[in-house]
Amino acid sequence: MDRGVIMEQKQLIISDENKSVNKFSFPDIYIILVCFILAVAVLSWIVPAGEYERETLANGRLAVVPDTYQKIEQTPVGAMDVVTAIPQGLEGAASVVFLTLLVGGSVIVLQKIGVVGMGINMLIARLGNRTELMIPIFVVIFGAICAFIGTPELAIAYIPIILPLMLRLGYDSMTAAAVAIIPCTLGFAFGLTAPTNVGIGHMITGLPMFSGAWYRAIFWCIVMASLIVFILRYARKVKADPKSSLMYEDDIKLRKELLEGDGKEQSETVVEYSKRLKIAGVTTLVMFIAVISCIMIFSLGFNAISGLFVVMAITASIVAGVPANTICSHFNDAMKIMLVGALICGVARGVSVMLETGHIMDTFVFHLASFISYLPGWAASVGVIASQALFNFLVPSGSGQMLVTLPILSPVADLVGMNQQVLVWSSNVADGLTNIMFPTSGYFIAALVACRVDYIRWIKFYVPFFLFTVVVACSGAIIGGIINYGPF
């Protein structure tokens, strides 16, 4: 072979190697979370250890006792603590882990037996050229459910339905993620009767249960209307030019996976469904409405919700005439799809485990409260939003955050002239809005995994609207102080 040709081939090989070396690949979410765990482990050797006393409330939950913070002997985490952080995190987040597996898996089973596809086709046929209306309809429904029951984790259950629907309509997986995740979170943040944040906040501060709902309802309407506009603008752009999608290349494979045999060609013909499948569809719809109603009426926990969804999937499968062994096979396949998202919930919880083991969580709470105590009343509410948002990175749990911080911040609010209702508002919006920003939020990352959307592209998509909601939240806190939002 000619020497010049050989040299040219070598140069091409070296060039390709350099490209592969220089190409930056953002670390997987597992790597990010493990780095956070290691960082907290290092901080446990630096940050002074301290703790508050706890007391048991009437509902059996542990809450912090104000003015009891004291420094204790340093308890830095050891190598074995780091090793066991993830298993302990999985144990601590067990209810969310199983919710992700069982609820998400059950909806995928419904998809496999044909109920979801049938419902999507019928919905598209019914709306005709007005299919764009599905986006505002779903946003309002999902946001309203979470405003009343306070369970943003239900986004995981919606994704197996919303994802193929949005792809069928010519949108992308980012649109599906936005429709399923954001309204659930905003409904929770501006919740009307959500027991896990509003209810606990009112109980700790002594406010009448779910008082001031009218004010939260006004801001709920503002953010939902704005969200509809935000999603529609992006969705229309993607439909007009698919290459403008943030997920264009990824969705090519995803469309083949989810829409194979159920694509555009099929939607243009009349599809006849079996009588048993139609009955299974009606059964699923009735049971789903019943499950949501039970959640709202009886304040069901995650375990009950998970079990009811499994019963719904099995019942629909039996009605549709699916053999028992096939049902089991469908569940196995569904669990494989949801497993990564479920495991991430436990890994994310490992960060909180490290904070608790090193006894530095209360130290952060003490200094955040001290910072807020130096602010004037109008600025203190914004300070609460900022501090609670930062704390939510460490403890991504609405109820857990309330129980740790509100008993301390409540007397601080009285000192700076901030109403308790404004305090609860500020804490709620700070927790809710950042739940879908921080990678330590387990259900959020699980939902992204279910949508096949990576974290970095989500941040690129969501940050503009997030900043808008922060402005709305801070405005609500300041206006609440001006109008004496209460009753106190």
C-alpha positions in Angstrom: 0.0 0.0 0.0 1.2 3.5 -0.8 3.0 5.1 2.2 1.0 8.4 1.8 -2.3 6.4 2.0 -1.1 4.7 5.2 -0.1 8.0 6.8 -3.5 9.5 5.9 -5.3 6.6 7.5 -3.3 6.9 10.7 -4.1 10.6 10.8 -7.8 9.8 10.5 -7.6 7.2 13.3 -5.8 9.7 15.6 -8.3 12.4 14.7 -11.2 10.1 15.6 -9.5 9.1 18.9 -9.0 12.8 19.8 -12.7 13.5 19.1 -13.7 10.7 21.4 -11.4 11.9 24.1 -12.4 15.6 23.8 -16.1 14.9 23.6 -17.6 15.8 27.0 -20.2 13.4 28.4 -22.1 14.7 31.4 -22.0 12.2 34.3 -24.9 9.9 34.9 -27.3 10.9 37.7 -26.0 8.0 39.8 -22.5 9.5 39.7 -23.9 13.0 40.7 -25.8 11.6 43.7 -22.8 9.5 44.9 -20.7 12.7 44.7 -23.2 14.5 46.8 -23.1 11.6 49.4 -19.3 11.8 49.5 -19.4 15.6 49.8 -21.7 15.4 52.8 -19.4 12.8 54.3 -16.5 15.2 54.0 -18.7 18.1 55.5 -19.4 15.9 58.6 -15.7 16.3 59.5 -15.8 20.1 59.0 -19.3 21.4 60.0 -19.9 21.4 63.8 -22.3 18.7 64.9 -25.4 19.8 66.7 -29.0 18.8 67.4 -32.4 19.9 68.5 -34.6 18.0 70.9 -37.7 16.3 69.3 -41.2 15.8 70.6 -44.0 13.5 69.3 -47.0 15.4 67.9 -50.6 14.2 68.2 -50.4 12.5 64.8 -47.4 10.5 65.9 -44.8 12.5 63.9 -41.6 13.8 65.4 -41.1 17.6 65.4 -38.2 19.8 66.5 -38.5 21.7 69.8 -37.6 25.4 69.3 -34.7 27.0 71.3 -33.2 23.6 72.1 -30.3 23.5 69.7 -26.9 22.6 71.2 -23.6 21.6 69.9 -22.6 18.0 70.5 -19.5 15.9 70.2 -18.4 15.7 66.5 -19.7 12.5 64.9 -18.0 12.4 61.5 -19.3 9.6 59.2 -16.9 6.7 58.6 -16.2 4.5 55.6 -18.8 2.0 56.5 -21.4 4.8 56.9 -20.7 5.8 53.4 -20.9 2.2 52.1 -24.3 1.7 53.8 -25.8 5.1 52.8 -27.4 3.9 49.7 -29.0 0.7 51.3 -30.2 2.9 54.2 -31.5 5.4 51.7 -33.5 2.7 49.9 -34.9 1.6 53.2 -35.8 5.1 54.2 -37.4 5.9 50.8 -39.1 2.4 50.6 -42.6 3.8 50.2 -41.6 6.0 47.2 -39.4 3.2 45.7 -42.4 0.8 45.8 -44.7 3.5 44.6 -42.5 4.0 41.5 -42.3 0.3 40.8 -45.9 -0.7 41.4 -47.8 2.4 40.2 -45.6 3.0 37.2 -45.4 -0.7 36.5 -49.2 -1.2 36.8 -49.9 1.6 34.2 -47.3 0.0 31.9 -49.2 -3.3 32.2 -52.4 -1.5 31.2 -50.4 -0.2 28.2 -49.3 -3.7 27.3 -52.8 -5.2 27.3 -54.0 -2.4 24.9 -56.1 -0.4 27.3 -53.9 2.7 27.1 -53.5 2.6 23.3 -57.3 2.2 22.9 -58.0 5.1 25.2 -55.5 7.3 23.3 -56.9 6.4 19.9 -60.5 7.1 21.1 -59.5 10.4 22.6 -57.7 11.5 19.5 -60.7 10.5 17.3 -63.1 12.4 19.6 -61.1 15.6 19.6 -60.3 15.5 15.8 -58.3 18.6 14.9 -58.5 20.0 18.4 -56.0 17.5 19.9 -53.9 20.4 21.2 -56.6 20.9 23.8 -55.3 17.8 25.6 -52.3 19.7 27.0 -54.4 22.3 28.9 -56.9 19.6 29.9 -54.2 17.4 31.4 -52.4 20.3 33.1 -55.5 21.5 34.8 -56.6 18.0 35.9 -53.2 16.9 37.2 -52.6 20.3 38.9 -56.0 20.2 40.6 -55.6 16.6 41.9 -52.3 17.5 43.6 -53.6 20.8 44.9 -56.2 18.8 46.9 -54.3 15.6 47.8 -50.7 16.8 47.7 -49.2 13.7 46.0 -46.8 15.0 43.2 -45.5 11.4 43.0 -48.6 10.6 40.9 -46.7 12.0 38.0 -45.0 8.7 37.7 -48.4 7.0 37.1 -49.4 9.5 34.4 -46.2 9.2 32.3 -46.9 5.7 30.7 -50.1 7.3 29.4 -48.9 10.8 28.5 -45.6 9.8 26.8 -47.1 7.7 23.9 -50.0 10.2 23.6 -47.7 13.2 23.1 -45.5 11.3 20.7 -48.6 10.2 18.7 -49.7 13.9 18.5 -46.3 14.9 17.0 -44.8 16.3 20.1 -41.7 15.0 22.0 -40.8 13.3 25.2 -39.9 16.7 26.8 -43.5 17.8 26.2 -44.7 14.6 27.9 -42.4 15.2 30.9 -43.6 18.8 31.2 -47.3 17.8 31.0 -47.0 15.0 33.6 -44.5 16.5 36.0 -44.8 20.3 36.3 -48.6 20.6 37.0 -48.3 17.9 39.7 -45.5 19.8 41.4 -47.1 23.3 41.0 -50.4 21.9 42.2 -48.5 20.7 45.3 -46.6 23.9 45.8 -49.7 26.1 45.6 -51.9 23.4 47.2 -55.3 24.2 48.6 -55.8 21.3 51.0 -52.7 19.2 50.5 -52.2 17.4 53.8 -48.5 16.7 53.5 -47.4 20.3 53.3 -50.3 22.7 54.0 -51.9 20.5 56.6 -48.7 19.8 58.5 -47.7 23.5 58.3 -51.1 24.6 59.7 -50.9 22.0 62.5 -47.4 23.1 63.6 -48.2 26.9 63.5 -51.6 26.5 65.1 -53.5 28.0 62.1 -57.0 26.8 61.3 -56.7 23.7 59.1 -56.5 24.6 55.4 -57.3 28.3 56.1 -56.4 30.9 53.5 -57.2 28.6 50.6 -58.7 31.5 48.6 -55.3 33.2 48.3 -53.5 30.0 47.3 -56.2 29.3 44.7 -55.6 32.7 43.0 -51.9 31.9 42.6 -52.7 28.4 41.5 -54.7 29.8 38.6 -51.9 32.2 37.7 -49.2 29.5 37.5 -51.4 26.9 35.8 -52.5 29.4 33.1 -48.8 30.5 32.6 -47.7 26.8 32.5 -50.2 26.0 29.7 -48.9 28.9 27.6 -45.3 27.8 28.3 -45.8 24.2 27.3 -48.0 25.0 24.3 -45.3 27.4 22.9 -42.7 24.7 23.1 -45.1 21.9 21.8 -46.1 24.0 18.8 -42.5 24.7 17.9 -41.7 21.0 18.0 -44.7 20.0 16.0 -43.8 22.6 13.3 -40.1 21.6 13.2 -39.3 18.3 14.9 -35.6 19.0 14.7 -36.1 21.9 17.1 -36.9 19.4 19.8 -34.4 19.1 22.7 -35.0 15.3 22.4 -35.0 14.9 18.6 -32.4 12.2 18.2 -33.4 10.3 21.4 -37.1 10.3 20.3 -36.4 8.7 17.0 -35.7 5.4 18.8 -38.4 6.0 21.4 -41.1 6.5 18.8 -40.2 3.2 17.2 -40.3 1.5 20.6 -43.6 3.0 21.8 -45.5 3.5 18.6 -44.6 0.5 16.6 -47.8 -0.9 15.1 -49.7 2.0 16.6 -48.5 4.9 14.5 -50.0 7.4 12.2 -51.0 4.9 9.6 -53.2 3.2 12.2 -54.7 6.3 13.5 -56.0 7.2 10.0 -58.0 4.0 9.8 -61.0 2.8 11.8 -59.7 0.4 14.5 -62.1 -2.2 15.9 -61.5 -3.3 19.5 -62.7 -6.4 21.1 -65.7 -6.3 23.4 -63.7 -7.5 26.3 -61.0 -4.9 25.8 -63.7 -2.2 25.7 -65.1 -3.5 29.0 -61.6 -3.6 30.4 -61.1 0.1 29.4 -64.3 1.1 31.1 -63.3 -0.9 34.2 -59.9 0.8 34.3 -61.5 4.3 34.0 -64.0 3.6 36.8 -61.3 2.1 39.0 -58.9 5.0 38.4 -61.6 7.6 39.3 -62.4 5.5 42.4 -58.7 5.3 43.4 -58.2 9.1 43.0 -61.4 9.7 45.0 -60.3 7.4 47.8 -56.9 9.2 48.0 -58.7 12.5 48.3 -61.4 11.3 50.8 -59.4 9.0 53.0 -55.9 10.5 52.6 -54.4 7.2 51.6 -50.7 6.6 52.0 -48.2 5.5 49.3 -48.6 1.8 50.2 -52.3 1.8 49.8 -52.0 3.8 46.5 -49.5 1.3 45.2 -51.6 -1.7 46.1 -54.8 -0.2 44.5 -53.0 0.4 41.2 -51.8 -3.2 41.2 -55.3 -4.4 41.8 -56.5 -2.1 39.0 -54.0 -3.5 36.5 -54.7 -7.2 37.4 -58.5 -6.6 37.2 -58.3 -4.9 33.8 -56.1 -7.7 32.5 -58.5 -10.4 33.7 -61.5 -8.6 32.2 -59.5 -8.3 28.9 -59.0 -12.0 28.8 -55.2 -12.0 29.4 -53.9 -15.4 30.7 -52.5 -15.4 34.3 -48.9 -16.2 33.1 -49.0 -13.4 30.6 -50.1 -11.0 33.3 -47.1 -12.0 35.3 -44.8 -11.6 32.3 -46.2 -8.1 31.7 -45.5 -7.2 35.3 -41.9 -8.5 35.0 -41.3 -6.4 31.9 -42.9 -3.3 33.5 -40.7 -3.6 36.6 -37.6 -3.7 34.4 -38.6 -0.4 32.8 -39.3 1.3 36.2 -36.4 -0.2 38.2 -33.8 2.5 37.4 -36.2 5.2 38.5 -37.1 3.4 41.7 -33.4 2.8 42.6 -32.6 6.4 42.1 -35.2 7.4 44.7 -33.2 5.4 47.3 -29.8 6.7 46.2 -31.1 10.3 46.5 -32.3 9.6 50.0 -28.8 8.5 50.9 -27.8 12.2 51.0 -30.2 12.8 53.9 -28.9 9.7 55.6 -25.4 11.1 55.6 -26.7 14.4 57.1 -28.5 12.6 59.9 -25.6 10.2 60.6 -23.1 13.1 60.9 -25.6 15.1 63.0 -25.1 18.2 60.8 -28.7 18.6 59.5 -29.8 20.5 62.6 -26.7 22.7 62.3 -27.8 23.9 58.9 -31.3 24.5 60.2 -30.0 26.6 63.1 -27.9 28.9 61.0 -30.7 29.3 58.4 -33.1 30.4 61.1 -30.5 32.8 62.5 -30.1 34.4 59.1 -33.8 34.9 58.7 -34.1 36.5 62.2 -32.0 39.5 61.1 -34.3 40.3 58.1 -37.2 42.8 58.2 -40.7 41.3 57.9 -41.2 41.8 54.1 -37.7 40.4 53.3 -38.0 37.6 55.9 -40.7 35.9 53.8 -38.4 35.9 50.7 -35.6 34.8 53.0 -37.7 31.8 54.1 -38.2 30.9 50.4 -34.5 31.0 49.7 -33.5 29.1 52.9 -36.2 26.5 52.5 -35.2 26.0 48.9 -31.6 25.4 49.9 -32.7 23.0 52.7 -34.9 21.2 50.2 -31.8 20.1 48.3 -30.7 18.3 51.5 -34.2 17.1 52.6 -36.4 16.7 49.5 -39.5 15.9 51.5 -42.3 18.4 52.1 -43.5 16.9 55.3 -40.0 16.1 56.6 -38.9 19.7 55.9 -41.9 21.1 57.7 -41.4 19.0 60.8 -37.7 20.0 61.0 -37.8 23.7 60.1 -41.3 25.1 61.0 -41.1 24.7 64.8 -37.9 26.8 64.7 -39.1 29.3 62.1 -42.5 29.9 63.7 -41.2 31.9 66.7 -38.7 33.7 64.4 -41.6 34.8 62.2 -43.3 36.3 65.2 -40.1 38.2 66.1 -39.7 39.8 62.6 -43.4 40.5 62.2 -44.2 37.9 59.6 -47.7 36.2 59.7 -47.7 32.5 60.3 -49.8 32.0 57.1 -47.1 33.7 55.1 -44.5 31.5 56.7 -46.4 28.4 55.7 -46.9 29.8 52.2 -43.2 30.6 51.8 -42.1 27.1 53.0 -44.6 25.3 50.7 -43.6 27.1 47.5 -39.9 26.8 48.3 -40.2 23.1 48.7 -42.6 22.5 45.8 -40.9 24.6 43.2 -37.4 23.1 43.8 -38.7 19.5 43.9 -38.2 19.4 40.1 -34.9 21.3 40.0 -32.7 19.3 42.4 -31.4 15.8 41.5 -31.8 14.7 45.1 -35.6 14.6 44.6 -36.2 11.0 44.1 -39.7 10.9 42.5 -38.6 13.7 40.1 -35.6 11.8 38.8 -37.7 8.7 38.6 -40.2 10.5 36.4 -37.5 11.9 34.1 -36.1 8.3 33.7 -39.6 7.1 32.9 -39.9 9.8 30.2 -36.3 9.0 28.9 -35.4 12.7 29.5 -31.9 13.4 30.9 -31.5 15.9 33.8 -29.3 18.4 31.9 -31.7 18.9 29.0 -34.6 19.1 31.5 -32.8 22.0 33.3 -32.3 23.8 30.0 -36.0 23.4 29.2 -37.4 24.2 32.7 -35.2 27.0 34.1 -36.9 29.9 32.3 -40.3 28.9 33.7 -38.8 28.0 37.1 -37.5 31.6 37.4 -40.9 32.9 36.5 -42.5 30.8 39.2 -39.9 32.0 41.8 -40.9 35.6 41.0 -44.6 34.7 41.4 -43.9 32.9 44.7 -41.9 35.8 46.1 -44.5 38.3 45.0 -47.2 36.2 46.7 -45.1 36.2 49.9 -44.6 39.9 49.9 -48.2 40.7 49.0 -49.4 38.3 51.7 -47.4 40.4 54.2 -48.9 43.7 52.9 -52.5 42.5 53.1 -52.0 40.7 56.4 -52.7 37.3 54.9 -53.9 35.2 57.8 -55.9 34.9 60.0 -52.5 35.5 61.7 
